Amino acid sequence: MNRPIRFIGVTGPAVAGKDTVAEIICELFDAQNLSTGDALRALARHVYRLPADHMPSREQLFTVGTFIRGEIDKAFTVKLSIEQARILNIPQAVISGMRTLPEAQAIQQEGGIVVVVTADPEVRYKRIKARARDAETAHSFEEFVKRDDLENKGVNGNGITSIIEHADIIIENNGSSRDELKEHIREKLAPLLS
């Protein structure tokens, strides 16, 4: 008897639609989303002594995340989410917010799958402009692409770009409707999760 896939890692470049895809996977397959970003934000608030309702900046998150991955464990936040699923007895968990290959590998070592969400840079840049929620809205397209490339390569080349090469599934999210995206996700994941 095959053991059901318990962990589904979701990652991708900035503004590709990772949260939307994670939400749809939870709806379709009765899973719960455990965000590594939530854990990292809580740790950044602690390190910087920020109020509980304060949203740390990308720079603060990058600094804390780089320290944790470099000094504590390369897959700390993913392993913490896996342990959270075990403690709370969550039968199927989406673990979102992975940024490095060791984090993706931690999910695969647990028998899970890694889903990468992609979208063309032009589409993602338009999304950033439309959501207008941070300083990135002032960046030119060229600045966005430069920063995006740096973030996706990650420290020592172990970022999103390397995860894409090891992904189990790639979901392209270039602007189809939510219903079309949902059907696309169902087609790609149902064979693995049934």
C-alpha positions as CSV (number, residue, x, y, z in Angstrom):
1,M,0.0,0.0,0.0
2,N,1.4,3.4,-1.0
3,R,1.6,6.0,1.7
4,P,-0.4,9.1,0.7
5,I,1.6,12.2,0.0
6,R,1.4,14.3,3.2
7,F,3.5,17.3,2.3
8,I,3.2,19.6,-0.8
9,G,5.8,22.3,-1.0
10,V,4.8,25.4,-3.0
11,T,7.4,27.9,-4.2
12,G,8.2,30.3,-7.0
13,P,9.5,33.7,-7.8
14,A,8.0,36.9,-6.3
15,V,4.4,37.6,-7.4
16,A,4.0,34.4,-9.4
17,G,0.8,33.5,-7.5
18,K,2.2,31.1,-4.9
19,D,-0.4,32.0,-2.3
20,T,-3.2,31.6,-4.8
21,V,-1.9,28.2,-5.9
22,A,-1.4,27.1,-2.3
23,E,-5.0,28.2,-1.5
24,I,-6.4,26.3,-4.5
25,I,-4.5,23.1,-3.5
26,C,-5.9,23.3,0.0
27,E,-9.4,23.7,-1.4
28,L,-9.0,20.8,-3.9
29,F,-7.3,18.3,-1.7
30,D,-8.5,19.2,1.8
31,A,-5.0,20.3,2.9
32,Q,-3.9,23.0,5.4
33,N,-1.4,25.7,4.4
34,L,1.6,26.0,6.8
35,S,3.5,29.1,5.7
36,T,7.2,29.2,6.3
37,G,6.9,32.9,5.7
38,D,4.7,33.2,8.8
39,A,7.4,31.6,10.9
40,L,10.1,33.8,9.4
41,R,8.0,36.9,10.0
42,A,7.5,35.9,13.6
43,L,11.2,35.4,14.0
44,A,12.1,38.7,12.3
45,R,9.6,40.5,14.6
46,H,11.4,38.9,17.6
47,V,14.9,39.7,16.3
48,Y,14.1,43.4,15.4
49,R,11.7,43.8,18.5
50,L,8.8,44.8,16.2
51,P,5.2,45.0,17.4
52,A,3.2,41.7,16.9
53,D,1.1,43.3,14.1
54,H,4.1,44.9,12.3
55,M,5.1,43.5,8.8
56,P,8.9,43.2,8.6
57,S,10.5,44.6,5.5
58,R,11.9,42.3,2.8
59,E,15.4,43.3,3.9
60,Q,14.7,42.3,7.5
61,L,13.2,39.0,6.4
62,F,16.2,38.4,4.1
63,T,18.7,39.1,6.9
64,V,17.0,36.8,9.4
65,G,16.3,34.1,6.8
66,T,19.9,34.1,5.6
67,F,21.2,33.9,9.2
68,I,18.8,31.0,10.0
69,R,19.7,29.1,6.8
70,G,23.5,29.8,7.2
71,E,24.0,29.4,10.9
72,I,21.2,27.1,12.2
73,D,19.8,24.8,9.5
74,K,19.5,25.2,5.7
75,A,15.9,24.0,5.9
76,F,14.9,25.2,9.4
77,T,11.5,26.8,8.5
78,V,10.4,23.9,6.4
79,K,11.4,21.4,9.1
80,L,9.5,23.5,11.6
81,S,6.4,23.4,9.4
82,I,6.8,19.6,9.0
83,E,7.0,19.2,12.8
84,Q,4.0,21.5,13.2
85,A,2.0,19.2,10.9
86,R,3.0,16.2,13.0
87,I,2.3,17.9,16.4
88,L,-1.1,19.1,15.2
89,N,-1.8,15.8,13.4
90,I,-2.5,17.5,10.1
91,P,-3.0,14.7,7.5
92,Q,-2.1,16.8,4.4
93,A,-0.1,20.0,4.5
94,V,0.9,22.6,1.9
95,I,4.2,24.1,3.0
96,S,4.5,27.5,1.2
97,G,7.3,30.0,1.2
98,M,10.3,27.8,0.5
99,R,13.3,29.8,-0.9
100,T,16.1,27.3,-1.2
101,L,16.9,23.9,-2.6
102,P,17.6,22.3,0.8
103,E,14.1,23.4,1.9
104,A,12.6,21.7,-1.1
105,Q,14.7,18.6,-0.6
106,A,13.5,18.4,3.0
107,I,9.9,18.1,1.7
108,Q,10.9,15.5,-0.9
109,Q,12.9,13.5,1.8
110,E,9.6,13.2,3.7
111,G,7.9,11.7,0.6
112,G,6.4,15.0,-0.4
113,I,6.3,16.8,-3.7
114,V,7.5,20.2,-4.7
115,V,5.3,22.5,-6.9
116,V,6.9,25.5,-8.5
117,V,4.6,28.4,-9.6
118,T,6.0,30.5,-12.4
119,A,4.9,33.5,-14.4
120,D,6.6,35.7,-16.9
121,P,8.6,38.7,-15.5
122,E,6.3,41.2,-17.3
123,V,3.2,39.6,-15.7
124,R,4.8,39.6,-12.3
125,Y,5.9,43.2,-12.6
126,K,2.4,44.3,-13.5
127,R,1.1,42.4,-10.5
128,I,3.5,44.3,-8.2
129,K,2.4,47.6,-9.7
130,A,-1.3,46.6,-9.2
131,R,-1.0,45.5,-5.6
132,A,1.0,48.7,-4.6
133,R,1.7,47.4,-1.2
134,D,5.4,48.0,-0.8
135,A,8.4,50.0,-2.0
136,E,8.8,47.8,-5.0
137,T,6.1,49.7,-6.8
138,A,8.6,52.5,-7.3
139,H,11.2,50.2,-9.1
140,S,11.5,50.2,-12.8
141,F,11.0,47.0,-14.7
142,E,14.8,46.7,-15.1
143,E,15.4,47.1,-11.4
144,F,12.7,44.5,-10.7
145,V,14.3,42.0,-13.0
146,K,17.8,42.6,-11.5
147,R,16.6,42.1,-7.9
148,D,14.4,39.2,-9.0
149,D,17.4,37.5,-10.6
150,L,19.5,38.0,-7.5
151,E,16.8,36.6,-5.2
152,N,16.0,33.7,-7.4
153,K,19.6,32.6,-7.6
154,G,19.8,32.7,-3.8
155,V,22.9,32.3,-1.6
156,N,25.5,29.9,-3.2
157,G,23.1,29.3,-6.1
158,N,20.6,27.4,-4.0
159,G,17.5,29.6,-4.6
160,I,14.3,29.3,-6.5
161,T,16.2,28.8,-9.8
162,S,17.7,25.5,-8.5
163,I,14.4,24.4,-7.0
164,I,12.8,24.7,-10.5
165,E,15.3,22.2,-11.8
166,H,14.3,19.7,-9.0
167,A,10.6,20.4,-8.9
168,D,8.0,17.6,-9.3
169,I,5.4,19.9,-10.9
170,I,5.6,23.3,-12.5
171,I,2.5,25.4,-12.7
172,E,2.5,28.4,-15.1
173,N,0.4,31.2,-13.9
174,N,0.4,33.9,-16.6
175,G,-3.0,35.3,-16.0
176,S,-5.6,32.6,-16.7
177,S,-8.8,32.9,-14.7
178,R,-8.9,31.4,-11.2
179,D,-11.2,28.6,-12.5
180,E,-8.8,27.8,-15.3
181,L,-5.9,27.8,-12.9
182,K,-7.8,25.6,-10.5
183,E,-8.5,23.1,-13.3
184,H,-4.8,23.1,-14.4
185,I,-3.8,22.4,-10.8
186,R,-6.3,19.6,-10.5
187,E,-5.0,18.0,-13.7
188,K,-1.4,18.1,-12.6
189,L,-1.8,17.1,-8.9
190,A,-4.8,14.7,-8.8
191,P,-2.8,11.8,-10.3
192,L,-0.2,12.2,-7.5
193,L,-2.6,12.8,-4.6
194,S,-5.3,10.2,-5.3
